[in-house]
Amino acid sequence: MWIRLLLLATLVVATDRREIDQVVILPSNSHLRDSDVYKVQHELKKAEIFPTVIDKFLPSFLLTAEWPSGERADLGNTVKVYDVQDEPTITVRRDPSSSASSSSSSSEAVGSGGKSAANVTYTITITDPDAPSRDNPEWSEFCHFIATGVDVSSSGTSDAVVKLAGLQDIMPYKPPGPPPKTGKHRYVFLLFAPANGTTDPLHLTKPEDRKHWGTGEERHGVRDWAKDNGLEPVAANFIYAQNEEQ
């Protein structure tokens, strides 16, 4: 009888210990899974956009793109080429988890300058690091779009809905057009802010060519251009698209 009671007590203690361990571990993991900005960061790394296209960063904003066809950019979803030929509408919003402190989130959004997000001009770009193919990126990166004049409200509850036609084009929108038999291409949207937090008008350079963003070097593109223009990334999204002939 005593032996049976001792065994039962041992099982209860072991069960309680397992439950305590789960309570300690799971909340931390679930917090990371539920955070939108960490999800963006995870998907960018998984798709090798970090570090192939841009250096690793933690987004200050969440960016979505939607085309008139109804297609949306959703962190690596595959879209049909003919559904993304028209200019998309870009929506930018501050991640709720990063807006608990408006002063700190504004500083994150615009870099070391720490200016209010409402006074800063943002720039949107689209680049293809897989031109003409991911296995043979001799044209990479290929510039599909650069425009500035994006105004993001400093309010943590409002969304900035941006129509590309209302921006100052530096490189007009060129829709995805992956060549036949080149597999899936990544089309990467990046939102940039002035690294020094300036509220002055931006005088951004136009790449000499879409191929290599005018650098003339394979696998070079938006990162080089952003650095030369004093910009840092604050948001990102991406899609996959491929030619129907594979």
Phi, psi and chi 1 to 4 in degrees:
 res  aa     phi    psi   chi1   chi2   chi3   chi4
   1 MET       -  -49.6  179.8   67.5  175.2      -
   2 TRP   -61.4  -36.6  -74.7  106.8      -      -
   3 ILE   -63.8  -42.6  -66.5  174.7      -      -
   4 ARG   -63.4  -41.3  -66.8  176.8   61.2 -172.6
   5 LEU   -65.1  -39.2  -71.1  174.3      -      -
   6 LEU   -64.1  -41.9 -178.5   59.2      -      -
   7 LEU   -63.6  -40.9  -71.2  172.1      -      -
   8 LEU   -63.7  -42.5  179.2   60.7      -      -
   9 ALA   -63.0  -39.0      -      -      -      -
  10 THR   -63.0  -41.5  -58.2      -      -      -
  11 LEU   -65.2  -39.8  -72.4  172.2      -      -
  12 VAL   -63.2  -44.7  169.8      -      -      -
  13 VAL   -62.6  -43.6  170.5      -      -      -
  14 ALA   -63.3  -41.4      -      -      -      -
  15 THR   -63.5  -44.8  -58.2      -      -      -
  16 ASP   -60.8  -38.8  -71.4  -17.1      -      -
  17 ARG   -64.6  -40.5 -177.8  173.3  -62.2  169.2
  18 ARG   -64.0  -41.1  -74.5 -165.4  -60.8  -90.1
  19 GLU   -64.8  -39.7  -69.8  175.3   -8.5      -
  20 ILE   -63.6  -44.0  -68.8  170.6      -      -
  21 ASP   -57.5  -42.4  -71.4  -15.9      -      -
  22 GLN   -65.2  -40.2  -70.4  172.4   -8.7      -
  23 VAL   -63.8  -35.8  170.0      -      -      -
  24 VAL   -71.9  -39.2  170.5      -      -      -
  25 ILE   -86.7  -45.9  -65.1  171.2      -      -
  26 LEU   -65.2  -40.2  -70.8 -180.0      -      -
  27 PRO   -58.1  -39.0  -26.7   35.8      -      -
  28 SER   -63.2  -45.3  175.0      -      -      -
  29 ASN   -65.6  -42.3  -69.3  -20.4      -      -
  30 SER   -68.2  -30.6   62.1      -      -      -
  31 HIS   -61.8  -42.3  171.2   71.8      -      -
  32 LEU   -66.5  -39.8  -67.8  178.3      -      -
  33 ARG   -66.9  -34.4  -72.9 -163.6  -59.3  -91.7
  34 ASP   -83.6  -13.1  -66.9  -20.0      -      -
  35 SER   -81.2  123.6  169.9      -      -      -
  36 ASP   -63.1  -41.4  -71.8  -22.8      -      -
  37 VAL   -69.0  -34.0  -68.1      -      -      -
  38 TYR   -71.1  -31.6  -80.2  101.4      -      -
  39 LYS   -64.9  -44.4  179.3 -179.0  178.5 -177.9
  40 VAL   -58.6  -48.4  173.0      -      -      -
  41 GLN   -58.8  -42.9 -164.5  178.1   56.2      -
  42 HIS   -63.1  -44.7  171.7   75.7      -      -
  43 GLU   -68.9  -35.1  -65.4  -61.5  -28.6      -
  44 LEU   -65.2  -39.1  -67.5  173.7      -      -
  45 LYS   -69.1  -42.3 -179.2  178.7  178.9 -179.4
  46 LYS   -60.9  -37.6 -179.1  179.5  174.9 -177.6
  47 ALA   -85.3    4.2      -      -      -      -
  48 GLU    61.9   25.0  -62.1 -179.0  -10.1      -
  49 ILE   -72.0  -37.2  -67.9  166.9      -      -
  50 PHE   -86.4  128.2  -66.8  156.2      -      -
  51 PRO  -100.3   13.2   37.9  -34.5      -      -
  52 THR   -62.9  -44.2  -56.2      -      -      -
  53 VAL   -97.6  -44.8  176.4      -      -      -
  54 ILE  -144.6  150.4 -161.4   77.4      -      -
  55 ASP   -68.7  151.7  -65.7  -27.6      -      -
  56 LYS   -58.6  135.6 -175.2  178.3  179.4 -179.1
  57 PHE  -149.6  159.9   71.0   97.2      -      -
  58 LEU  -101.2  116.8 -176.7   63.6      -      -
  59 PRO   -60.5  145.2  -22.9   34.0      -      -
  60 SER   -98.7  -17.7  -60.9      -      -      -
  61 PHE  -130.7  160.4  -63.6   93.4      -      -
  62 LEU  -108.0  133.5  -60.0  173.2      -      -
  63 LEU  -122.3  131.4 -179.3  155.0      -      -
  64 THR  -128.7  154.0   58.3      -      -      -
  65 ALA  -129.6  136.9      -      -      -      -
  66 GLU  -135.3  131.7 -176.2  170.1   -0.7      -
  67 TRP   -94.5  158.4  -73.8  -95.4      -      -
  68 PRO   -55.5  -25.0  -27.9   35.6      -      -
  69 SER   -70.5  -14.3   64.4      -      -      -
  70 GLY   101.7  -11.2      -      -      -      -
  71 GLU   -67.0  147.1  -77.5  -75.4    9.2      -
  72 ARG  -131.7  152.0  -65.3  170.9   56.5   88.9
  73 ALA   -83.1  125.3      -      -      -      -
  74 ASP  -139.3   57.4 -168.8   17.8      -      -
  75 LEU    53.2   54.1  -66.8  175.3      -      -
  76 GLY   102.5   17.5      -      -      -      -
  77 ASN   -75.2  153.8   56.4  -47.1      -      -
  78 THR   -95.3  129.2  -61.0      -      -      -
  79 VAL  -118.5  159.2  -57.4      -      -      -
  80 LYS   -83.7  137.0  -66.0 -175.4 -179.1  -59.8
  81 VAL   -56.8  -42.1  172.4      -      -      -
  82 TYR   -70.2  -12.5   57.0   75.8      -      -
  83 ASP   -88.2   -5.6  -77.8  -23.6      -      -
  84 VAL  -125.3   29.7  -67.8      -      -      -
  85 GLN   -82.1  -27.7  -65.8  -57.6  -66.4      -
  86 ASP   -86.8  160.3  -62.8  -39.2      -      -
  87 GLU   -64.2  135.5  -68.6 -175.3  -11.7      -
  88 PRO   -83.2  164.2   31.8  -34.9      -      -
  89 THR   -98.9  130.6  -64.0      -      -      -
  90 ILE  -102.1  131.9  -52.2  -65.6      -      -
  91 THR  -116.6  129.8  -57.9      -      -      -
  92 VAL  -122.2  129.7  179.9      -      -      -
  93 ARG  -141.1  151.0   65.1 -176.2  176.6   89.8
  94 ARG   -74.7  135.9 -168.8 -179.6  -59.5  -77.7
  95 ASP   -64.4  126.9  175.3   57.4      -      -
  96 PRO   -54.5  -35.5  -23.7   33.1      -      -
  97 SER   -71.7  -16.1   66.2      -      -      -
  98 SER  -102.7    4.0   68.0      -      -      -
  99 SER  -110.2   15.4   59.5      -      -      -
 100 ALA   -61.1  -36.8      -      -      -      -
 101 SER  -119.3  112.4  167.5      -      -      -
 102 SER   -63.7  -34.5   59.6      -      -      -
 103 SER   -68.5  -42.8   60.1      -      -      -
 104 SER   -70.9  -36.1   64.0      -      -      -
 105 SER   -71.0  -34.6   59.8      -      -      -
 106 SER   -65.2  -39.2  -65.8      -      -      -
 107 SER   -64.0  -41.9  176.7      -      -      -
 108 GLU   -62.4  -38.0  -73.0  178.1    5.9      -
 109 ALA   -69.2  -32.9      -      -      -      -
 110 VAL  -118.3    5.9  -60.0      -      -      -
 111 GLY    90.7 -155.0      -      -      -      -
 112 SER   -68.3  -20.3   58.0      -      -      -
 113 GLY   -68.1  -32.1      -      -      -      -
 114 GLY    69.0   22.3      -      -      -      -
 115 LYS   -71.1  157.4  -59.7  -69.5 -175.1 -179.7
 116 SER   -62.9  137.9  169.5      -      -      -
 117 ALA   -60.5  -27.3      -      -      -      -
 118 ALA   -68.3  -21.3      -      -      -      -
 119 ASN  -102.1    2.1  -60.1  -38.4      -      -
 120 VAL  -104.6  141.7  169.4      -      -      -
 121 THR   -94.9  128.1  -61.6      -      -      -
 122 TYR  -104.2  160.6  -65.5   82.8      -      -
 123 THR  -128.9  136.1  -59.1      -      -      -
 124 ILE  -111.5  139.1 -173.9   77.8      -      -
 125 THR  -135.7  156.9   66.6      -      -      -
 126 ILE  -132.7  130.5  -53.7  173.9      -      -
 127 THR  -136.3  150.5 -170.3      -      -      -
 128 ASP  -117.0  108.3  174.1    8.1      -      -
 129 PRO   -83.5    3.0   31.5  -34.2      -      -
 130 ASP  -116.7   34.3  -55.8  -39.7      -      -
 131 ALA   -99.2  131.4      -      -      -      -
 132 PRO   -78.6  -11.6   30.9  -35.6      -      -
 133 SER  -154.4  163.3   72.2      -      -      -
 134 ARG   -68.9  -30.8 -166.3  162.0  180.0  172.7
 135 ASP   -79.2  -22.9  -67.1  -27.5      -      -
 136 ASN  -135.4   73.8  178.0   31.0      -      -
 137 PRO   -84.3   47.1   33.3  -34.3      -      -
 138 GLU   -68.8  -17.9   61.6  179.4  -12.5      -
 139 TRP   -99.7    0.1  -58.1  -17.2      -      -
 140 SER   -75.8  142.6  171.5      -      -      -
 141 GLU   -87.2  161.5  -66.7  168.1   21.8      -
 142 PHE  -112.0  123.8 -166.8   90.9      -      -
 143 CYS   -81.3  123.2  177.3      -      -      -
 144 HIS  -105.6  -18.5  -81.7  -93.9      -      -
 145 PHE  -173.1  138.5 -175.4   62.1      -      -
 146 ILE  -141.7  129.3  -51.6  173.3      -      -
 147 ALA  -150.1  146.5      -      -      -      -
 148 THR  -121.9  173.8 -168.2      -      -      -
 149 GLY   101.5   10.8      -      -      -      -
 150 VAL   -73.6  123.7  179.5      -      -      -
 151 ASP  -108.9  117.1 -179.3   19.6      -      -
 152 VAL  -109.3  122.9  179.4      -      -      -
 153 SER   -63.7  147.1  170.5      -      -      -
 154 SER   -79.9   -8.2   60.7      -      -      -
 155 SER   -69.5  135.8  169.2      -      -      -
 156 GLY   -76.4   -8.5      -      -      -      -
 157 THR  -108.7  -10.0   57.9      -      -      -
 158 SER  -102.3  151.4   62.4      -      -      -
 159 ASP  -104.0  142.5  -67.1   -9.3      -      -
 160 ALA   -97.6  111.4      -      -      -      -
 161 VAL   -97.2  118.7  179.4      -      -      -
 162 VAL  -116.9  119.0 -178.9      -      -      -
 163 LYS   -93.4  129.2  -67.6 -172.6  179.4  -62.7
 164 LEU   -59.7  -29.9  -57.9 -166.6      -      -
 165 ALA   -64.8  -21.6      -      -      -      -
 166 GLY   -90.4    3.6      -      -      -      -
 167 LEU  -100.5  169.6  -60.0  178.8      -      -
 168 GLN   -90.5  104.5  177.2 -172.7  -20.0      -
 169 ASP   -69.4  132.9  -81.8    0.9      -      -
 170 ILE  -104.8  -41.4  -64.7  173.2      -      -
 171 MET  -133.9  112.6 -171.3   70.1   82.4      -
 172 PRO   -58.1  155.6  -21.7   33.0      -      -
 173 TYR   -63.0  124.6  177.7   70.3      -      -
 174 LYS  -116.6  115.0 -177.2  176.3 -179.9   62.8
 175 PRO   -67.0  157.7   23.9  -32.8      -      -
 176 PRO   -54.9  136.4  -28.2   37.0      -      -
 177 GLY  -149.9   59.9      -      -      -      -
 178 PRO   -62.1  137.1   22.1  -32.3      -      -
 179 PRO   -65.5  160.2  -18.8   32.1      -      -
 180 PRO   -59.4  147.9  -21.2   32.3      -      -
 181 LYS    56.7   37.8  -60.0 -178.9  179.6  179.7
 182 THR  -120.0   11.1   58.1      -      -      -
 183 GLY    69.3 -167.3      -      -      -      -
 184 LYS   -78.3  138.9  -71.1 -174.6  176.9 -177.9
 185 HIS  -108.0  144.6  -71.7 -132.1      -      -
 186 ARG   -92.2  126.1  -65.4  164.7  -67.7  175.0
 187 TYR  -111.5  113.2  -65.8   91.0      -      -
 188 VAL  -107.2  123.6 -176.9      -      -      -
 189 PHE   -94.3  131.0  -67.0   74.7      -      -
 190 LEU  -132.9  132.7  -73.5  161.8      -      -
 191 LEU  -104.1  130.6 -177.6   71.7      -      -
 192 PHE  -119.0  150.7  -70.9   95.7      -      -
 193 ALA  -124.3  156.5      -      -      -      -
 194 PRO   -60.9  129.3  -19.3   30.6      -      -
 195 ALA   -64.4  -27.7      -      -      -      -
 196 ASN   -94.0    3.2   62.9    0.7      -      -
 197 GLY    74.3   14.6      -      -      -      -
 198 THR   -62.1  146.4 -177.2      -      -      -
 199 THR  -103.9    4.2   57.8      -      -      -
 200 ASP   -73.1  157.6  -65.4  -25.4      -      -
 201 PRO   -57.3  143.5  -24.2   34.3      -      -
 202 LEU   -91.5  138.8  -58.8 -179.7      -      -
 203 HIS  -117.6   85.7  -58.6  -73.5      -      -
 204 LEU   -91.7  146.1  -55.0  177.3      -      -
 205 THR   -82.7  150.6   59.9      -      -      -
 206 LYS   -98.7  125.0  179.2  178.4  179.8  178.7
 207 PRO   -56.2  144.1  -24.1   34.4      -      -
 208 GLU   -67.4  -23.8  -65.7 -178.5    2.7      -
 209 ASP  -151.7  157.6 -166.1    1.3      -      -
 210 ARG   -72.7  -38.7  -70.5 -174.3 -175.3  -91.2
 211 LYS   -64.6  131.4  -71.3 -177.8 -178.8  179.2
 212 HIS    58.4   15.0  -48.5  126.1      -      -
 213 TRP    54.0   30.7  -75.6   61.6      -      -
 214 GLY    79.4    4.1      -      -      -      -
 215 THR   -79.8  -22.6   65.7      -      -      -
 216 GLY    76.4    6.8      -      -      -      -
 217 GLU  -120.0  132.7  -62.9 -177.7   63.0      -
 218 GLU   -61.2  139.7 -174.1  176.4  -51.6      -
 219 ARG    67.9   16.4  -64.6 -176.1 -176.2  -87.0
 220 HIS  -108.6  151.4  -75.2 -107.9      -      -
 221 GLY   179.0 -116.5      -      -      -      -
 222 VAL   -62.5  -35.1   67.3      -      -      -
 223 ARG   -62.4  -45.2  173.1  169.5   33.6 -148.8
 224 ASP   -63.1  -45.5  -55.2   74.8      -      -
 225 TRP   -62.3  -44.2  179.6   84.1      -      -
 226 ALA   -63.3  -43.1      -      -      -      -
 227 LYS   -62.5  -43.9 -176.9  177.8  179.6 -179.9
 228 ASP   -63.2  -27.3  -69.9  -16.5      -      -
 229 ASN  -102.0    9.7  -74.5  -85.4      -      -
 230 GLY    67.6   38.5      -      -      -      -
 231 LEU  -114.0  153.0  -56.6  177.3      -      -
 232 GLU  -131.9  146.9   64.7  179.3   12.6      -
 233 PRO   -75.2  141.5   28.1  -34.2      -      -
 234 VAL  -129.4   -7.6  -66.3      -      -      -
 235 ALA  -161.2  157.0      -      -      -      -
 236 ALA  -158.7  157.5      -      -      -      -
 237 ASN  -159.6  170.6 -152.7  -32.6      -      -
 238 PHE  -163.3  159.5   67.9  104.0      -      -
 239 ILE  -129.7  166.4   57.4  170.9      -      -
 240 TYR  -112.5  143.6  -72.7  100.2      -      -
 241 ALA  -149.6  148.5      -      -      -      -
 242 GLN  -145.5  155.6   67.8  178.1    5.5      -
 243 ASN   -66.0  144.8 -167.3  -69.0      -      -
 244 GLU   -65.1  -24.7  -69.8 -173.4   -8.5      -
 245 GLU   -88.5  106.8 -176.3 -177.0  -17.2      -
 246 GLN  -126.3      -  -67.0  -62.4  -37.6      -
